[in-house]
Amino acid sequence: MMRGYRCKHFSIGLPDDAQDQSLTALFRHVADSLADDDPISMDDMIAINFETELGADAVFRGAFTIVFADQDSETTTPAPSPR
């Protein structure tokens, strides 16, 4: 038997013009972005994905996509605003 989940997702990456494009800087940026907004409960977490993409300037940039349960679209925690 398969179970489905109503969910929402958002992605957070560093701005293209950020001087430090390191993984450490990305983790700090994600943590700061999440701390500035309403936190998502660990009970609602479904998945976190990490991807890298080569930019036009030949610099690899990473982003996290966070997927969380959408139990009720009227009361679901909004995604953090991108920076």
C-alpha positions in Angstrom: 0.0 0.0 0.0 1.3 3.4 -1.0 0.7 6.5 1.1 0.6 10.0 -0.4 1.5 13.2 1.3 0.1 16.7 0.7 3.2 18.8 0.8 4.9 22.1 0.0 8.5 22.8 -0.8 10.9 25.7 -1.2 14.6 26.1 -2.2 17.3 28.2 -0.5 20.6 29.0 -2.2 23.2 31.7 -1.9 22.7 34.8 -4.0 24.8 34.7 -7.2 26.8 37.7 -6.1 27.8 36.3 -2.7 31.6 36.4 -2.3 31.7 33.1 -0.4 30.0 30.3 -2.4 31.2 27.5 0.0 29.1 24.8 1.4 29.7 26.2 4.9 28.3 29.6 3.8 25.3 27.9 2.3 24.6 26.0 5.5 24.8 29.3 7.5 22.5 31.0 5.0 19.9 28.2 5.2 20.1 28.2 9.0 19.7 32.0 9.2 16.9 32.1 6.7 15.0 29.4 8.6 15.6 31.1 11.9 14.2 34.5 10.6 10.9 32.9 9.7 8.4 30.7 11.5 10.1 27.3 12.0 8.9 24.2 10.3 8.2 21.4 12.8 10.5 18.3 12.5 7.2 16.3 12.6 6.3 17.9 9.3 9.6 17.3 7.5 9.4 14.9 4.5 12.7 15.4 2.7 15.7 17.7 2.2 17.5 17.6 -1.1 20.8 19.2 -2.1 21.7 20.1 -5.7 24.6 21.9 -7.4 24.4 23.8 -10.6 27.2 25.4 -12.7 26.5 29.1 -13.2 27.3 31.1 -16.3 30.5 32.3 -14.5 31.7 28.7 -14.2 31.1 28.7 -10.4 29.2 25.8 -8.9 26.3 26.9 -6.7 24.3 24.8 -4.3 20.8 24.9 -3.1 18.7 23.0 -0.6 15.1 22.1 -1.4 13.0 21.5 1.7 9.8 19.4 1.4 7.3 19.5 4.3 3.8 18.2 5.0 0.9 20.4 4.0 -1.8 19.2 6.4 -4.1 22.1 5.9 -3.2 24.8 3.4 -4.9 27.5 5.5 -2.6 26.8 8.5 0.6 25.5 7.0 3.8 27.3 7.9 4.7 29.6 5.0 8.1 29.0 3.3 10.9 31.4 4.3 11.4 34.3 2.0 14.3 33.9 -0.4 17.3 36.2 0.0 
